[in-house]
Amino acid sequence: MKLNVGGIDRILRIVGGVALIGLAATGTVGVWGWIGVVPLATGLVGFCPVYPLLGLNTCPMKKA
């Protein structure tokens, strides 16, 4: 599993995920807000399983 989520992308995923989880925990957005776990996890791990399917890679590491 190679990293495919870059710096800014990771930060946005983590912030967005935490925001959605916080809104869901306070009951502001309802149960669907717990979907924020997905962007939070992909941001923390640095790998998004959908990116290879779409041919995307925001990680600035050079391919070997």
PDB file of N, CA, C and O in Angstrom, chain B, residues numbered from 101:
ATOM      1  N   MET B 101       0.851  -1.171   0.000  1.00  0.00           N
ATOM      2  CA  MET B 101       0.000   0.000   0.000  1.00  0.00           C
ATOM      3  C   MET B 101       0.901   1.239   0.000  1.00  0.00           C
ATOM      4  O   MET B 101       1.542   1.543   1.006  1.00  0.00           O
ATOM      5  N   LYS B 102       0.946   1.941  -1.111  1.00  0.00           N
ATOM      6  CA  LYS B 102       1.767   3.145  -1.224  1.00  0.00           C
ATOM      7  C   LYS B 102       0.937   4.373  -0.882  1.00  0.00           C
ATOM      8  O   LYS B 102      -0.275   4.405  -1.099  1.00  0.00           O
ATOM      9  N   LEU B 103       1.607   5.374  -0.346  1.00  0.00           N
ATOM     10  CA  LEU B 103       0.929   6.627  -0.039  1.00  0.00           C
ATOM     11  C   LEU B 103       0.446   7.268  -1.334  1.00  0.00           C
ATOM     12  O   LEU B 103       1.184   7.319  -2.318  1.00  0.00           O
ATOM     13  N   ASN B 104      -0.795   7.756  -1.335  1.00  0.00           N
ATOM     14  CA  ASN B 104      -1.302   8.448  -2.508  1.00  0.00           C
ATOM     15  C   ASN B 104      -2.083   9.709  -2.141  1.00  0.00           C
ATOM     16  O   ASN B 104      -2.734  10.310  -2.995  1.00  0.00           O
ATOM     17  N   VAL B 105      -2.018  10.109  -0.871  1.00  0.00           N
ATOM     18  CA  VAL B 105      -2.684  11.322  -0.417  1.00  0.00           C
ATOM     19  C   VAL B 105      -1.617  12.292   0.063  1.00  0.00           C
ATOM     20  O   VAL B 105      -0.880  12.000   1.005  1.00  0.00           O
ATOM     21  N   GLY B 106      -1.536  13.458  -0.592  1.00  0.00           N
ATOM     22  CA  GLY B 106      -0.512  14.452  -0.289  1.00  0.00           C
ATOM     23  C   GLY B 106      -0.842  15.315   0.919  1.00  0.00           C
ATOM     24  O   GLY B 106      -1.874  15.136   1.565  1.00  0.00           O
ATOM     25  N   GLY B 107       0.046  16.249   1.211  1.00  0.00           N
ATOM     26  CA  GLY B 107      -0.026  17.080   2.408  1.00  0.00           C
ATOM     27  C   GLY B 107      -1.288  17.887   2.584  1.00  0.00           C
ATOM     28  O   GLY B 107      -1.975  17.741   3.595  1.00  0.00           O
ATOM     29  N   ILE B 108      -1.612  18.735   1.626  1.00  0.00           N
ATOM     30  CA  ILE B 108      -2.801  19.583   1.751  1.00  0.00           C
ATOM     31  C   ILE B 108      -4.055  18.722   1.736  1.00  0.00           C
ATOM     32  O   ILE B 108      -4.996  18.971   2.489  1.00  0.00           O
ATOM     33  N   ASP B 109      -4.067  17.715   0.883  1.00  0.00           N
ATOM     34  CA  ASP B 109      -5.192  16.786   0.815  1.00  0.00           C
ATOM     35  C   ASP B 109      -5.407  16.095   2.161  1.00  0.00           C
ATOM     36  O   ASP B 109      -6.544  15.944   2.608  1.00  0.00           O
ATOM     37  N   ARG B 110      -4.323  15.678   2.801  1.00  0.00           N
ATOM     38  CA  ARG B 110      -4.413  15.013   4.109  1.00  0.00           C
ATOM     39  C   ARG B 110      -4.982  15.956   5.160  1.00  0.00           C
ATOM     40  O   ARG B 110      -5.853  15.573   5.941  1.00  0.00           O
ATOM     41  N   ILE B 111      -4.489  17.184   5.177  1.00  0.00           N
ATOM     42  CA  ILE B 111      -4.956  18.171   6.163  1.00  0.00           C
ATOM     43  C   ILE B 111      -6.450  18.438   5.985  1.00  0.00           C
ATOM     44  O   ILE B 111      -7.196  18.485   6.963  1.00  0.00           O
ATOM     45  N   LEU B 112      -6.884  18.612   4.735  1.00  0.00           N
ATOM     46  CA  LEU B 112      -8.299  18.874   4.475  1.00  0.00           C
ATOM     47  C   LEU B 112      -9.165  17.681   4.874  1.00  0.00           C
ATOM     48  O   LEU B 112     -10.255  17.859   5.417  1.00  0.00           O
ATOM     49  N   ARG B 113      -8.689  16.482   4.611  1.00  0.00           N
ATOM     50  CA  ARG B 113      -9.441  15.283   4.984  1.00  0.00           C
ATOM     51  C   ARG B 113      -9.572  15.171   6.504  1.00  0.00           C
ATOM     52  O   ARG B 113     -10.648  14.864   7.018  1.00  0.00           O
ATOM     53  N   ILE B 114      -8.476  15.419   7.216  1.00  0.00           N
ATOM     54  CA  ILE B 114      -8.497  15.316   8.676  1.00  0.00           C
ATOM     55  C   ILE B 114      -9.410  16.374   9.286  1.00  0.00           C
ATOM     56  O   ILE B 114     -10.228  16.066  10.152  1.00  0.00           O
ATOM     57  N   VAL B 115      -9.274  17.615   8.838  1.00  0.00           N
ATOM     58  CA  VAL B 115     -10.107  18.696   9.374  1.00  0.00           C
ATOM     59  C   VAL B 115     -11.583  18.456   9.050  1.00  0.00           C
ATOM     60  O   VAL B 115     -12.443  18.606   9.917  1.00  0.00           O
ATOM     61  N   GLY B 116     -11.872  18.085   7.811  1.00  0.00           N
ATOM     62  CA  GLY B 116     -13.254  17.813   7.420  1.00  0.00           C
ATOM     63  C   GLY B 116     -13.847  16.639   8.174  1.00  0.00           C
ATOM     64  O   GLY B 116     -14.999  16.682   8.606  1.00  0.00           O
ATOM     65  N   GLY B 117     -13.050  15.586   8.330  1.00  0.00           N
ATOM     66  CA  GLY B 117     -13.526  14.411   9.067  1.00  0.00           C
ATOM     67  C   GLY B 117     -13.821  14.721  10.517  1.00  0.00           C
ATOM     68  O   GLY B 117     -14.854  14.315  11.048  1.00  0.00           O
ATOM     69  N   VAL B 118     -12.911  15.444  11.162  1.00  0.00           N
ATOM     70  CA  VAL B 118     -13.120  15.819  12.561  1.00  0.00           C
ATOM     71  C   VAL B 118     -14.344  16.729  12.696  1.00  0.00           C
ATOM     72  O   VAL B 118     -15.116  16.595  13.646  1.00  0.00           O
ATOM     73  N   ALA B 119     -14.522  17.649  11.751  1.00  0.00           N
ATOM     74  CA  ALA B 119     -15.675  18.551  11.797  1.00  0.00           C
ATOM     75  C   ALA B 119     -16.981  17.766  11.664  1.00  0.00           C
ATOM     76  O   ALA B 119     -17.925  17.998  12.420  1.00  0.00           O
ATOM     77  N   LEU B 120     -17.038  16.838  10.705  1.00  0.00           N
ATOM     78  CA  LEU B 120     -18.254  16.040  10.536  1.00  0.00           C
ATOM     79  C   LEU B 120     -18.542  15.178  11.763  1.00  0.00           C
ATOM     80  O   LEU B 120     -19.690  15.071  12.194  1.00  0.00           O
ATOM     81  N   ILE B 121     -17.502  14.565  12.322  1.00  0.00           N
ATOM     82  CA  ILE B 121     -17.690  13.741  13.516  1.00  0.00           C
ATOM     83  C   ILE B 121     -18.162  14.603  14.686  1.00  0.00           C
ATOM     84  O   ILE B 121     -19.033  14.192  15.453  1.00  0.00           O
ATOM     85  N   GLY B 122     -17.588  15.794  14.820  1.00  0.00           N
ATOM     86  CA  GLY B 122     -18.007  16.703  15.890  1.00  0.00           C
ATOM     87  C   GLY B 122     -19.454  17.139  15.741  1.00  0.00           C
ATOM     88  O   GLY B 122     -20.197  17.206  16.720  1.00  0.00           O
ATOM     89  N   LEU B 123     -19.851  17.436  14.503  1.00  0.00           N
ATOM     90  CA  LEU B 123     -21.240  17.829  14.266  1.00  0.00           C
ATOM     91  C   LEU B 123     -22.198  16.667  14.526  1.00  0.00           C
ATOM     92  O   LEU B 123     -23.296  16.866  15.046  1.00  0.00           O
ATOM     93  N   ALA B 124     -21.778  15.460  14.163  1.00  0.00           N
ATOM     94  CA  ALA B 124     -22.620  14.288  14.406  1.00  0.00           C
ATOM     95  C   ALA B 124     -22.712  14.000  15.904  1.00  0.00           C
ATOM     96  O   ALA B 124     -23.777  13.633  16.399  1.00  0.00           O
ATOM     97  N   ALA B 125     -21.612  14.162  16.621  1.00  0.00           N
ATOM     98  CA  ALA B 125     -21.595  13.887  18.055  1.00  0.00           C
ATOM     99  C   ALA B 125     -22.494  14.858  18.831  1.00  0.00           C
ATOM    100  O   ALA B 125     -23.073  14.497  19.855  1.00  0.00           O
ATOM    101  N   THR B 126     -22.600  16.076  18.335  1.00  0.00           N
ATOM    102  CA  THR B 126     -23.451  17.055  19.014  1.00  0.00           C
ATOM    103  C   THR B 126     -24.896  17.005  18.526  1.00  0.00           C
ATOM    104  O   THR B 126     -25.756  17.708  19.057  1.00  0.00           O
ATOM    105  N   GLY B 127     -25.166  16.179  17.520  1.00  0.00           N
ATOM    106  CA  GLY B 127     -26.532  16.041  17.012  1.00  0.00           C
ATOM    107  C   GLY B 127     -26.926  17.119  16.031  1.00  0.00           C
ATOM    108  O   GLY B 127     -28.105  17.244  15.699  1.00  0.00           O
ATOM    109  N   THR B 128     -25.968  17.905  15.554  1.00  0.00           N
ATOM    110  CA  THR B 128     -26.264  18.999  14.642  1.00  0.00           C
ATOM    111  C   THR B 128     -26.651  18.511  13.255  1.00  0.00           C
ATOM    112  O   THR B 128     -27.583  19.045  12.653  1.00  0.00           O
ATOM    113  N   VAL B 129     -25.950  17.502  12.735  1.00  0.00           N
ATOM    114  CA  VAL B 129     -26.210  17.038  11.376  1.00  0.00           C
ATOM    115  C   VAL B 129     -26.865  15.666  11.313  1.00  0.00           C
ATOM    116  O   VAL B 129     -27.252  15.227  10.230  1.00  0.00           O
ATOM    117  N   GLY B 130     -26.994  15.005  12.395  1.00  0.00           N
ATOM    118  CA  GLY B 130     -27.615  13.684  12.392  1.00  0.00           C
ATOM    119  C   GLY B 130     -26.587  12.573  12.233  1.00  0.00           C
ATOM    120  O   GLY B 130     -25.379  12.802  12.295  1.00  0.00           O
ATOM    121  N   VAL B 131     -27.094  11.375  12.030  1.00  0.00           N
ATOM    122  CA  VAL B 131     -26.251  10.186  11.997  1.00  0.00           C
ATOM    123  C   VAL B 131     -25.317  10.169  10.786  1.00  0.00           C
ATOM    124  O   VAL B 131     -24.213   9.633  10.880  1.00  0.00           O
ATOM    125  N   TRP B 132     -25.726  10.733   9.664  1.00  0.00           N
ATOM    126  CA  TRP B 132     -24.891  10.687   8.458  1.00  0.00           C
ATOM    127  C   TRP B 132     -23.550  11.383   8.663  1.00  0.00           C
ATOM    128  O   TRP B 132     -22.618  11.131   7.900  1.00  0.00           O
ATOM    129  N   GLY B 133     -23.424  12.222   9.634  1.00  0.00           N
ATOM    130  CA  GLY B 133     -22.168  12.913   9.903  1.00  0.00           C
ATOM    131  C   GLY B 133     -21.044  11.991  10.324  1.00  0.00           C
ATOM    132  O   GLY B 133     -19.872  12.359  10.238  1.00  0.00           O
ATOM    133  N   TRP B 134     -21.388  10.786  10.781  1.00  0.00           N
ATOM    134  CA  TRP B 134     -20.365   9.822  11.173  1.00  0.00           C
ATOM    135  C   TRP B 134     -19.580   9.315   9.974  1.00  0.00           C
ATOM    136  O   TRP B 134     -18.567   8.638  10.144  1.00  0.00           O
ATOM    137  N   ILE B 135     -20.027   9.630   8.767  1.00  0.00           N
ATOM    138  CA  ILE B 135     -19.258   9.285   7.563  1.00  0.00           C
ATOM    139  C   ILE B 135     -17.915  10.013   7.577  1.00  0.00           C
ATOM    140  O   ILE B 135     -17.018   9.678   6.803  1.00  0.00           O
ATOM    141  N   GLY B 136     -17.776  11.002   8.450  1.00  0.00           N
ATOM    142  CA  GLY B 136     -16.521  11.720   8.613  1.00  0.00           C
ATOM    143  C   GLY B 136     -15.378  10.831   9.061  1.00  0.00           C
ATOM    144  O   GLY B 136     -14.216  11.230   8.983  1.00  0.00           O
ATOM    145  N   VAL B 137     -15.690   9.634   9.529  1.00  0.00           N
ATOM    146  CA  VAL B 137     -14.655   8.672   9.922  1.00  0.00           C
ATOM    147  C   VAL B 137     -13.825   8.277   8.697  1.00  0.00           C
ATOM    148  O   VAL B 137     -12.624   8.034   8.816  1.00  0.00           O
ATOM    149  N   VAL B 138     -14.456   8.211   7.527  1.00  0.00           N
ATOM    150  CA  VAL B 138     -13.756   7.792   6.307  1.00  0.00           C
ATOM    151  C   VAL B 138     -12.667   8.791   5.908  1.00  0.00           C
ATOM    152  O   VAL B 138     -11.513   8.390   5.762  1.00  0.00           O
ATOM    153  N   PRO B 139     -12.992  10.090   5.724  1.00  0.00           N
ATOM    154  CA  PRO B 139     -11.911  11.016   5.372  1.00  0.00           C
ATOM    155  C   PRO B 139     -10.870  11.163   6.480  1.00  0.00           C
ATOM    156  O   PRO B 139      -9.692  11.380   6.198  1.00  0.00           O
ATOM    157  N   LEU B 140     -11.294  11.047   7.732  1.00  0.00           N
ATOM    158  CA  LEU B 140     -10.337  11.114   8.840  1.00  0.00           C
ATOM    159  C   LEU B 140      -9.343   9.954   8.754  1.00  0.00           C
ATOM    160  O   LEU B 140      -8.137  10.156   8.891  1.00  0.00           O
ATOM    161  N   ALA B 141      -9.846   8.759   8.532  1.00  0.00           N
ATOM    162  CA  ALA B 141      -8.971   7.582   8.457  1.00  0.00           C
ATOM    163  C   ALA B 141      -8.039   7.659   7.256  1.00  0.00           C
ATOM    164  O   ALA B 141      -6.847   7.374   7.379  1.00  0.00           O
ATOM    165  N   THR B 142      -8.568   8.042   6.090  1.00  0.00           N
ATOM    166  CA  THR B 142      -7.710   8.118   4.898  1.00  0.00           C
ATOM    167  C   THR B 142      -6.681   9.230   5.041  1.00  0.00           C
ATOM    168  O   THR B 142      -5.568   9.111   4.528  1.00  0.00           O
ATOM    169  N   GLY B 143      -7.037  10.307   5.730  1.00  0.00           N
ATOM    170  CA  GLY B 143      -6.079  11.381   5.966  1.00  0.00           C
ATOM    171  C   GLY B 143      -4.978  10.970   6.919  1.00  0.00           C
ATOM    172  O   GLY B 143      -3.817  11.328   6.719  1.00  0.00           O
ATOM    173  N   LEU B 144      -5.326  10.220   7.956  1.00  0.00           N
ATOM    174  CA  LEU B 144      -4.328   9.774   8.926  1.00  0.00           C
ATOM    175  C   LEU B 144      -3.406   8.710   8.341  1.00  0.00           C
ATOM    176  O   LEU B 144      -2.206   8.706   8.614  1.00  0.00           O
ATOM    177  N   VAL B 145      -3.962   7.816   7.543  1.00  0.00           N
ATOM    178  CA  VAL B 145      -3.175   6.724   6.968  1.00  0.00           C
ATOM    179  C   VAL B 145      -2.382   7.188   5.747  1.00  0.00           C
ATOM    180  O   VAL B 145      -1.285   6.690   5.495  1.00  0.00           O
ATOM    181  N   GLY B 146      -2.927   8.132   4.993  1.00  0.00           N
ATOM    182  CA  GLY B 146      -2.242   8.624   3.800  1.00  0.00           C
ATOM    183  C   GLY B 146      -2.533   7.818   2.554  1.00  0.00           C
ATOM    184  O   GLY B 146      -1.851   7.973   1.541  1.00  0.00           O
ATOM    185  N   PHE B 147      -3.537   6.957   2.612  1.00  0.00           N
ATOM    186  CA  PHE B 147      -3.905   6.142   1.465  1.00  0.00           C
ATOM    187  C   PHE B 147      -5.416   6.188   1.275  1.00  0.00           C
ATOM    188  O   PHE B 147      -6.177   5.985   2.220  1.00  0.00           O
ATOM    189  N   CYS B 148      -5.841   6.456   0.047  1.00  0.00           N
ATOM    190  CA  CYS B 148      -7.253   6.448  -0.301  1.00  0.00           C
ATOM    191  C   CYS B 148      -7.473   5.330  -1.321  1.00  0.00           C
ATOM    192  O   CYS B 148      -6.891   5.374  -2.404  1.00  0.00           O
ATOM    193  N   PRO B 149      -8.295   4.335  -1.003  1.00  0.00           N
ATOM    194  CA  PRO B 149      -8.486   3.209  -1.913  1.00  0.00           C
ATOM    195  C   PRO B 149      -9.206   3.577  -3.215  1.00  0.00           C
ATOM    196  O   PRO B 149      -9.159   2.808  -4.175  1.00  0.00           O
ATOM    197  N   VAL B 150      -9.861   4.720  -3.265  1.00  0.00           N
ATOM    198  CA  VAL B 150     -10.561   5.142  -4.475  1.00  0.00           C
ATOM    199  C   VAL B 150      -9.606   5.795  -5.474  1.00  0.00           C
ATOM    200  O   VAL B 150      -9.835   5.723  -6.682  1.00  0.00           O
ATOM    201  N   TYR B 151      -8.552   6.424  -4.991  1.00  0.00           N
ATOM    202  CA  TYR B 151      -7.613   7.120  -5.871  1.00  0.00           C
ATOM    203  C   TYR B 151      -7.013   6.229  -6.957  1.00  0.00           C
ATOM    204  O   TYR B 151      -6.980   6.656  -8.111  1.00  0.00           O
ATOM    205  N   PRO B 152      -6.538   5.025  -6.661  1.00  0.00           N
ATOM    206  CA  PRO B 152      -5.991   4.182  -7.732  1.00  0.00           C
ATOM    207  C   PRO B 152      -7.037   3.833  -8.794  1.00  0.00           C
ATOM    208  O   PRO B 152      -6.710   3.715  -9.975  1.00  0.00           O
ATOM    209  N   LEU B 153      -8.271   3.670  -8.379  1.00  0.00           N
ATOM    210  CA  LEU B 153      -9.337   3.361  -9.333  1.00  0.00           C
ATOM    211  C   LEU B 153      -9.572   4.519 -10.295  1.00  0.00           C
ATOM    212  O   LEU B 153      -9.926   4.313 -11.456  1.00  0.00           O
ATOM    213  N   LEU B 154      -9.371   5.742  -9.798  1.00  0.00           N
ATOM    214  CA  LEU B 154      -9.560   6.938 -10.625  1.00  0.00           C
ATOM    215  C   LEU B 154      -8.266   7.424 -11.258  1.00  0.00           C
ATOM    216  O   LEU B 154      -8.278   8.378 -12.037  1.00  0.00           O
ATOM    217  N   GLY B 155      -7.159   6.786 -10.937  1.00  0.00           N
ATOM    218  CA  GLY B 155      -5.866   7.189 -11.487  1.00  0.00           C
ATOM    219  C   GLY B 155      -5.325   8.467 -10.869  1.00  0.00           C
ATOM    220  O   GLY B 155      -4.557   9.183 -11.511  1.00  0.00           O
ATOM    221  N   LEU B 156      -5.708   8.764  -9.646  1.00  0.00           N
ATOM    222  CA  LEU B 156      -5.253   9.987  -8.966  1.00  0.00           C
ATOM    223  C   LEU B 156      -4.148   9.683  -7.975  1.00  0.00           C
ATOM    224  O   LEU B 156      -4.036   8.571  -7.459  1.00  0.00           O
ATOM    225  N   ASN B 157      -3.329  10.701  -7.718  1.00  0.00           N
ATOM    226  CA  ASN B 157      -2.279  10.606  -6.716  1.00  0.00           C
ATOM    227  C   ASN B 157      -1.874  12.027  -6.359  1.00  0.00           C
ATOM    228  O   ASN B 157      -1.300  12.729  -7.192  1.00  0.00           O
ATOM    229  N   THR B 158      -2.161  12.465  -5.141  1.00  0.00           N
ATOM    230  CA  THR B 158      -1.811  13.823  -4.724  1.00  0.00           C
ATOM    231  C   THR B 158      -0.540  13.845  -3.896  1.00  0.00           C
ATOM    232  O   THR B 158      -0.126  14.902  -3.420  1.00  0.00           O
ATOM    233  N   CYS B 159       0.081  12.692  -3.721  1.00  0.00           N
ATOM    234  CA  CYS B 159       1.324  12.608  -2.949  1.00  0.00           C
ATOM    235  C   CYS B 159       2.484  13.047  -3.844  1.00  0.00           C
ATOM    236  O   CYS B 159       2.619  12.545  -4.961  1.00  0.00           O
ATOM    237  N   PRO B 160       3.324  13.975  -3.374  1.00  0.00           N
ATOM    238  CA  PRO B 160       4.394  14.495  -4.219  1.00  0.00           C
ATOM    239  C   PRO B 160       5.598  13.563  -4.380  1.00  0.00           C
ATOM    240  O   PRO B 160       6.567  13.920  -5.049  1.00  0.00           O
ATOM    241  N   MET B 161       5.547  12.372  -3.772  1.00  0.00           N
ATOM    242  CA  MET B 161       6.679  11.440  -3.880  1.00  0.00           C
ATOM    243  C   MET B 161       6.820  10.968  -5.329  1.00  0.00           C
ATOM    244  O   MET B 161       5.831  10.706  -6.013  1.00  0.00           O
ATOM    245  N   LYS B 162       8.062  10.867  -5.773  1.00  0.00           N
ATOM    246  CA  LYS B 162       8.309  10.427  -7.130  1.00  0.00           C
ATOM    247  C   LYS B 162       8.142   8.909  -7.237  1.00  0.00           C
ATOM    248  O   LYS B 162       8.489   8.162  -6.322  1.00  0.00           O
ATOM    249  N   LYS B 163       7.610   8.481  -8.363  1.00  0.00           N
ATOM    250  CA  LYS B 163       7.439   7.057  -8.586  1.00  0.00           C
ATOM    251  C   LYS B 163       8.773   6.431  -8.956  1.00  0.00           C
ATOM    252  O   LYS B 163       9.550   7.019  -9.709  1.00  0.00           O
ATOM    253  N   ALA B 164       9.038   5.259  -8.440  1.00  0.00           N
ATOM    254  CA  ALA B 164      10.307   4.574  -8.713  1.00  0.00           C
ATOM    255  C   ALA B 164      10.265   3.831 -10.016  1.00  0.00           C
ATOM    256  O   ALA B 164      11.250   3.200 -10.399  1.00  0.00           O
TER     257      ALA B 164
END
